[in-house]
Amino acid sequence: MKKSYKIEVDCANCANLMEEAAKKTAGVKDCVVSFMTQKMKVEFDEGAEPAAVMQDVLKNCKKVESDCEIYL
């Protein structure tokens, strides 16, 4: 399953950090973050619960970029 989320991030480097943090989160198969469009596209592992996984993604992204936001 793939879902797209609106994000708020200040720079392209921060977007890259968010993308890497999201990819390392359990339940995430792949992730692409676009600084230009302020969007995060997430592909979830088979059987993963997107709402629960995205809570973990947000926590992991906040660790690398404290002022980022993902609109769930």
Backbone atoms as SQL, in Angstrom:
CREATE TABLE atoms (id INTEGER PRIMARY KEY, chain TEXT, resi INTEGER, resn TEXT, atom TEXT, x REAL, y REAL, z REAL);
INSERT INTO atoms VALUES
  (1, 'A', 1, 'MET', 'N', 0.842, -1.171, 0.000),
  (2, 'A', 1, 'MET', 'CA', 0.000, 0.000, 0.000),
  (3, 'A', 1, 'MET', 'C', 0.888, 1.236, 0.000),
  (4, 'A', 2, 'LYS', 'N', 0.524, 2.220, -0.816),
  (5, 'A', 2, 'LYS', 'CA', 1.251, 3.483, -0.874),
  (6, 'A', 2, 'LYS', 'C', 0.331, 4.612, -0.445),
  (7, 'A', 3, 'LYS', 'N', 0.894, 5.548, 0.315),
  (8, 'A', 3, 'LYS', 'CA', 0.136, 6.726, 0.734),
  (9, 'A', 3, 'LYS', 'C', 1.022, 7.947, 0.618),
  (10, 'A', 4, 'SER', 'N', 0.390, 9.088, 0.419),
  (11, 'A', 4, 'SER', 'CA', 1.104, 10.353, 0.314),
  (12, 'A', 4, 'SER', 'C', 0.686, 11.257, 1.473),
  (13, 'A', 5, 'TYR', 'N', 1.657, 11.957, 2.049),
  (14, 'A', 5, 'TYR', 'CA', 1.403, 12.839, 3.189),
  (15, 'A', 5, 'TYR', 'C', 1.997, 14.214, 2.931),
  (16, 'A', 6, 'LYS', 'N', 1.279, 15.238, 3.338),
  (17, 'A', 6, 'LYS', 'CA', 1.797, 16.598, 3.269),
  (18, 'A', 6, 'LYS', 'C', 2.759, 16.776, 4.435),
  (19, 'A', 7, 'ILE', 'N', 3.903, 17.402, 4.142),
  (20, 'A', 7, 'ILE', 'CA', 4.897, 17.636, 5.185),
  (21, 'A', 7, 'ILE', 'C', 5.273, 19.103, 5.220),
  (22, 'A', 8, 'GLU', 'N', 5.989, 19.489, 6.258),
  (23, 'A', 8, 'GLU', 'CA', 6.544, 20.833, 6.354),
  (24, 'A', 8, 'GLU', 'C', 7.994, 20.676, 6.801),
  (25, 'A', 9, 'VAL', 'N', 8.908, 21.074, 5.917),
  (26, 'A', 9, 'VAL', 'CA', 10.336, 20.949, 6.200),
  (27, 'A', 9, 'VAL', 'C', 11.039, 22.170, 5.596),
  (28, 'A', 10, 'ASP', 'N', 12.112, 22.626, 6.257),
  (29, 'A', 10, 'ASP', 'CA', 12.734, 23.899, 5.903),
  (30, 'A', 10, 'ASP', 'C', 13.766, 23.862, 4.778),
  (31, 'A', 11, 'CYS', 'N', 14.412, 22.716, 4.563),
  (32, 'A', 11, 'CYS', 'CA', 15.455, 22.695, 3.529),
  (33, 'A', 11, 'CYS', 'C', 15.544, 21.307, 2.889),
  (34, 'A', 12, 'ALA', 'N', 16.217, 21.247, 1.746),
  (35, 'A', 12, 'ALA', 'CA', 16.336, 19.988, 1.012),
  (36, 'A', 12, 'ALA', 'C', 17.139, 18.961, 1.808),
  (37, 'A', 13, 'ASN', 'N', 18.168, 19.402, 2.517),
  (38, 'A', 13, 'ASN', 'CA', 18.958, 18.474, 3.319),
  (39, 'A', 13, 'ASN', 'C', 18.108, 17.852, 4.425),
  (40, 'A', 14, 'CYS', 'N', 17.268, 18.666, 5.047),
  (41, 'A', 14, 'CYS', 'CA', 16.371, 18.165, 6.094),
  (42, 'A', 14, 'CYS', 'C', 15.401, 17.130, 5.507),
  (43, 'A', 15, 'ALA', 'N', 14.934, 17.381, 4.302),
  (44, 'A', 15, 'ALA', 'CA', 14.035, 16.438, 3.627),
  (45, 'A', 15, 'ALA', 'C', 14.746, 15.103, 3.411),
  (46, 'A', 16, 'ASN', 'N', 16.028, 15.153, 3.035),
  (47, 'A', 16, 'ASN', 'CA', 16.804, 13.923, 2.846),
  (48, 'A', 16, 'ASN', 'C', 16.961, 13.169, 4.164),
  (49, 'A', 17, 'LEU', 'N', 17.191, 13.897, 5.247),
  (50, 'A', 17, 'LEU', 'CA', 17.308, 13.266, 6.565),
  (51, 'A', 17, 'LEU', 'C', 16.000, 12.595, 6.963),
  (52, 'A', 18, 'MET', 'N', 14.886, 13.261, 6.681),
  (53, 'A', 18, 'MET', 'CA', 13.568, 12.688, 6.971),
  (54, 'A', 18, 'MET', 'C', 13.349, 11.408, 6.167),
  (55, 'A', 19, 'GLU', 'N', 13.728, 11.438, 4.892),
  (56, 'A', 19, 'GLU', 'CA', 13.551, 10.279, 4.018),
  (57, 'A', 19, 'GLU', 'C', 14.337, 9.080, 4.559),
  (58, 'A', 20, 'GLU', 'N', 15.580, 9.306, 4.937),
  (59, 'A', 20, 'GLU', 'CA', 16.408, 8.224, 5.476),
  (60, 'A', 20, 'GLU', 'C', 15.835, 7.684, 6.782),
  (61, 'A', 21, 'ALA', 'N', 15.373, 8.571, 7.662),
  (62, 'A', 21, 'ALA', 'CA', 14.782, 8.143, 8.931),
  (63, 'A', 21, 'ALA', 'C', 13.528, 7.309, 8.686),
  (64, 'A', 22, 'ALA', 'N', 12.708, 7.723, 7.734),
  (65, 'A', 22, 'ALA', 'CA', 11.468, 6.997, 7.433),
  (66, 'A', 22, 'ALA', 'C', 11.777, 5.612, 6.873),
  (67, 'A', 23, 'LYS', 'N', 12.785, 5.522, 6.001),
  (68, 'A', 23, 'LYS', 'CA', 13.141, 4.232, 5.393),
  (69, 'A', 23, 'LYS', 'C', 13.604, 3.224, 6.436),
  (70, 'A', 24, 'LYS', 'N', 14.165, 3.705, 7.543),
  (71, 'A', 24, 'LYS', 'CA', 14.674, 2.819, 8.595),
  (72, 'A', 24, 'LYS', 'C', 13.580, 2.401, 9.583),
  (73, 'A', 25, 'THR', 'N', 12.376, 2.919, 9.418),
  (74, 'A', 25, 'THR', 'CA', 11.276, 2.622, 10.328),
  (75, 'A', 25, 'THR', 'C', 10.643, 1.279, 9.979),
  (76, 'A', 26, 'ALA', 'N', 10.380, 0.475, 11.001),
  (77, 'A', 26, 'ALA', 'CA', 9.730, -0.825, 10.804),
  (78, 'A', 26, 'ALA', 'C', 8.354, -0.624, 10.167),
  (79, 'A', 27, 'GLY', 'N', 8.060, -1.427, 9.139),
  (80, 'A', 27, 'GLY', 'CA', 6.776, -1.332, 8.445),
  (81, 'A', 27, 'GLY', 'C', 6.826, -0.511, 7.182),
  (82, 'A', 28, 'VAL', 'N', 7.948, 0.201, 6.963),
  (83, 'A', 28, 'VAL', 'CA', 8.095, 1.016, 5.753),
  (84, 'A', 28, 'VAL', 'C', 8.932, 0.250, 4.735),
  (85, 'A', 29, 'LYS', 'N', 8.351, 0.031, 3.557),
  (86, 'A', 29, 'LYS', 'CA', 9.066, -0.655, 2.475),
  (87, 'A', 29, 'LYS', 'C', 9.935, 0.338, 1.717),
  (88, 'A', 30, 'ASP', 'N', 9.377, 1.523, 1.442),
  (89, 'A', 30, 'ASP', 'CA', 10.130, 2.562, 0.734),
  (90, 'A', 30, 'ASP', 'C', 9.505, 3.913, 1.047),
  (91, 'A', 31, 'CYS', 'N', 10.310, 4.960, 0.887),
  (92, 'A', 31, 'CYS', 'CA', 9.835, 6.310, 1.149),
  (93, 'A', 31, 'CYS', 'C', 10.571, 7.290, 0.243),
  (94, 'A', 32, 'VAL', 'N', 9.837, 8.272, -0.258),
  (95, 'A', 32, 'VAL', 'CA', 10.424, 9.350, -1.051),
  (96, 'A', 32, 'VAL', 'C', 9.879, 10.661, -0.491),
  (97, 'A', 33, 'VAL', 'N', 10.797, 11.569, -0.147),
  (98, 'A', 33, 'VAL', 'CA', 10.413, 12.884, 0.358),
  (99, 'A', 33, 'VAL', 'C', 10.812, 13.931, -0.666),
  (100, 'A', 34, 'SER', 'N', 9.880, 14.787, -1.029),
  (101, 'A', 34, 'SER', 'CA', 10.154, 15.869, -1.975),
  (102, 'A', 34, 'SER', 'C', 10.088, 17.210, -1.254),
  (103, 'A', 35, 'PHE', 'N', 11.232, 17.881, -1.201),
  (104, 'A', 35, 'PHE', 'CA', 11.276, 19.205, -0.586),
  (105, 'A', 35, 'PHE', 'C', 10.470, 20.203, -1.418),
  (106, 'A', 36, 'MET', 'N', 10.567, 20.101, -2.748),
  (107, 'A', 36, 'MET', 'CA', 9.890, 21.057, -3.632),
  (108, 'A', 36, 'MET', 'C', 8.373, 21.011, -3.488),
  (109, 'A', 37, 'THR', 'N', 7.816, 19.823, -3.383),
  (110, 'A', 37, 'THR', 'CA', 6.354, 19.698, -3.281),
  (111, 'A', 37, 'THR', 'C', 5.879, 19.581, -1.840),
  (112, 'A', 38, 'GLN', 'N', 6.833, 19.455, -0.890),
  (113, 'A', 38, 'GLN', 'CA', 6.509, 19.283, 0.530),
  (114, 'A', 38, 'GLN', 'C', 5.595, 18.067, 0.728),
  (115, 'A', 39, 'LYS', 'N', 5.992, 16.939, 0.104),
  (116, 'A', 39, 'LYS', 'CA', 5.223, 15.699, 0.229),
  (117, 'A', 39, 'LYS', 'C', 6.134, 14.531, 0.552),
  (118, 'A', 40, 'MET', 'N', 5.561, 13.583, 1.267),
  (119, 'A', 40, 'MET', 'CA', 6.233, 12.332, 1.589),
  (120, 'A', 40, 'MET', 'C', 5.374, 11.201, 1.049),
  (121, 'A', 41, 'LYS', 'N', 5.970, 10.375, 0.196),
  (122, 'A', 41, 'LYS', 'CA', 5.260, 9.214, -0.333),
  (123, 'A', 41, 'LYS', 'C', 5.842, 7.983, 0.329),
  (124, 'A', 42, 'VAL', 'N', 4.977, 7.226, 0.988),
  (125, 'A', 42, 'VAL', 'CA', 5.411, 6.068, 1.763),
  (126, 'A', 42, 'VAL', 'C', 4.763, 4.805, 1.205),
  (127, 'A', 43, 'GLU', 'N', 5.595, 3.768, 1.003),
  (128, 'A', 43, 'GLU', 'CA', 5.088, 2.452, 0.641),
  (129, 'A', 43, 'GLU', 'C', 5.276, 1.562, 1.868),
  (130, 'A', 44, 'PHE', 'N', 4.182, 0.960, 2.304),
  (131, 'A', 44, 'PHE', 'CA', 4.196, 0.160, 3.529),
  (132, 'A', 44, 'PHE', 'C', 4.421, -1.314, 3.229),
  (133, 'A', 45, 'ASP', 'N', 5.033, -2.020, 4.210),
  (134, 'A', 45, 'ASP', 'CA', 5.196, -3.463, 4.100),
  (135, 'A', 45, 'ASP', 'C', 3.823, -4.128, 4.080),
  (136, 'A', 46, 'GLU', 'N', 3.773, -5.322, 3.484),
  (137, 'A', 46, 'GLU', 'CA', 2.537, -6.116, 3.440),
  (138, 'A', 46, 'GLU', 'C', 2.032, -6.359, 4.863),
  (139, 'A', 47, 'GLY', 'N', 0.776, -6.036, 5.123),
  (140, 'A', 47, 'GLY', 'CA', 0.170, -6.281, 6.418),
  (141, 'A', 47, 'GLY', 'C', 0.433, -5.213, 7.471),
  (142, 'A', 48, 'ALA', 'N', 1.214, -4.195, 7.130),
  (143, 'A', 48, 'ALA', 'CA', 1.505, -3.125, 8.101),
  (144, 'A', 48, 'ALA', 'C', 0.286, -2.209, 8.235),
  (145, 'A', 49, 'GLU', 'N', 0.097, -1.667, 9.421),
  (146, 'A', 49, 'GLU', 'CA', -0.998, -0.729, 9.690),
  (147, 'A', 49, 'GLU', 'C', -0.457, 0.691, 9.488),
  (148, 'A', 50, 'PRO', 'N', -0.842, 1.366, 8.386),
  (149, 'A', 50, 'PRO', 'CA', -0.277, 2.684, 8.067),
  (150, 'A', 50, 'PRO', 'C', -0.350, 3.715, 9.186),
  (151, 'A', 51, 'ALA', 'N', -1.454, 3.797, 9.900),
  (152, 'A', 51, 'ALA', 'CA', -1.593, 4.805, 10.958),
  (153, 'A', 51, 'ALA', 'C', -0.561, 4.586, 12.059),
  (154, 'A', 52, 'ALA', 'N', -0.374, 3.353, 12.474),
  (155, 'A', 52, 'ALA', 'CA', 0.589, 3.041, 13.531),
  (156, 'A', 52, 'ALA', 'C', 2.020, 3.259, 13.041),
  (157, 'A', 53, 'VAL', 'N', 2.306, 2.822, 11.829),
  (158, 'A', 53, 'VAL', 'CA', 3.652, 2.983, 11.265),
  (159, 'A', 53, 'VAL', 'C', 3.999, 4.461, 11.136),
  (160, 'A', 54, 'MET', 'N', 3.045, 5.275, 10.709),
  (161, 'A', 54, 'MET', 'CA', 3.318, 6.702, 10.517),
  (162, 'A', 54, 'MET', 'C', 3.595, 7.418, 11.833),
  (163, 'A', 55, 'GLN', 'N', 3.033, 6.944, 12.932),
  (164, 'A', 55, 'GLN', 'CA', 3.367, 7.520, 14.238),
  (165, 'A', 55, 'GLN', 'C', 4.856, 7.302, 14.528),
  (166, 'A', 56, 'ASP', 'N', 5.351, 6.103, 14.201),
  (167, 'A', 56, 'ASP', 'CA', 6.776, 5.796, 14.395),
  (168, 'A', 56, 'ASP', 'C', 7.634, 6.596, 13.421),
  (169, 'A', 57, 'VAL', 'N', 7.167, 6.754, 12.191),
  (170, 'A', 57, 'VAL', 'CA', 7.903, 7.554, 11.200),
  (171, 'A', 57, 'VAL', 'C', 8.046, 8.988, 11.714),
  (172, 'A', 58, 'LEU', 'N', 6.966, 9.550, 12.223),
  (173, 'A', 58, 'LEU', 'CA', 7.008, 10.922, 12.736),
  (174, 'A', 58, 'LEU', 'C', 8.013, 11.040, 13.880),
  (175, 'A', 59, 'LYS', 'N', 7.995, 10.074, 14.804),
  (176, 'A', 59, 'LYS', 'CA', 8.945, 10.092, 15.924),
  (177, 'A', 59, 'LYS', 'C', 10.379, 10.052, 15.417),
  (178, 'A', 60, 'ASN', 'N', 10.652, 9.169, 14.452),
  (179, 'A', 60, 'ASN', 'CA', 12.005, 9.038, 13.912),
  (180, 'A', 60, 'ASN', 'C', 12.436, 10.286, 13.156),
  (181, 'A', 61, 'CYS', 'N', 11.524, 10.899, 12.434),
  (182, 'A', 61, 'CYS', 'CA', 11.847, 12.123, 11.701),
  (183, 'A', 61, 'CYS', 'C', 12.125, 13.274, 12.666),
  (184, 'A', 62, 'LYS', 'N', 11.380, 13.338, 13.750),
  (185, 'A', 62, 'LYS', 'CA', 11.586, 14.396, 14.753),
  (186, 'A', 62, 'LYS', 'C', 12.961, 14.267, 15.420),
  (187, 'A', 63, 'LYS', 'N', 13.499, 13.045, 15.476),
  (188, 'A', 63, 'LYS', 'CA', 14.830, 12.841, 16.059),
  (189, 'A', 63, 'LYS', 'C', 15.915, 13.495, 15.205),
  (190, 'A', 64, 'VAL', 'N', 15.759, 13.446, 13.875),
  (191, 'A', 64, 'VAL', 'CA', 16.781, 14.007, 12.981),
  (192, 'A', 64, 'VAL', 'C', 16.493, 15.458, 12.593),
  (193, 'A', 65, 'GLU', 'N', 15.231, 15.852, 12.652),
  (194, 'A', 65, 'GLU', 'CA', 14.836, 17.207, 12.281),
  (195, 'A', 65, 'GLU', 'C', 13.673, 17.618, 13.179),
  (196, 'A', 66, 'SER', 'N', 13.993, 18.241, 14.304),
  (197, 'A', 66, 'SER', 'CA', 13.003, 18.480, 15.352),
  (198, 'A', 66, 'SER', 'C', 11.843, 19.382, 14.944),
  (199, 'A', 67, 'ASP', 'N', 12.058, 20.288, 13.986),
  (200, 'A', 67, 'ASP', 'CA', 10.961, 21.201, 13.612),
  (201, 'A', 67, 'ASP', 'C', 10.227, 20.771, 12.339),
  (202, 'A', 68, 'CYS', 'N', 10.408, 19.524, 11.909),
  (203, 'A', 68, 'CYS', 'CA', 9.664, 19.040, 10.743),
  (204, 'A', 68, 'CYS', 'C', 8.252, 18.665, 11.179),
  (205, 'A', 69, 'GLU', 'N', 7.352, 18.545, 10.208),
  (206, 'A', 69, 'GLU', 'CA', 5.985, 18.151, 10.501),
  (207, 'A', 69, 'GLU', 'C', 5.470, 17.238, 9.401),
  (208, 'A', 70, 'ILE', 'N', 4.735, 16.212, 9.806),
  (209, 'A', 70, 'ILE', 'CA', 4.047, 15.336, 8.864),
  (210, 'A', 70, 'ILE', 'C', 2.569, 15.419, 9.214),
  (211, 'A', 71, 'TYR', 'N', 1.753, 15.815, 8.263),
  (212, 'A', 71, 'TYR', 'CA', 0.323, 15.963, 8.521),
  (213, 'A', 71, 'TYR', 'C', -0.378, 14.632, 8.268),
  (214, 'A', 72, 'LEU', 'N', -0.649, 13.940, 9.358),
  (215, 'A', 72, 'LEU', 'CA', -1.289, 12.631, 9.287),
  (216, 'A', 72, 'LEU', 'C', -2.771, 12.821, 9.229);
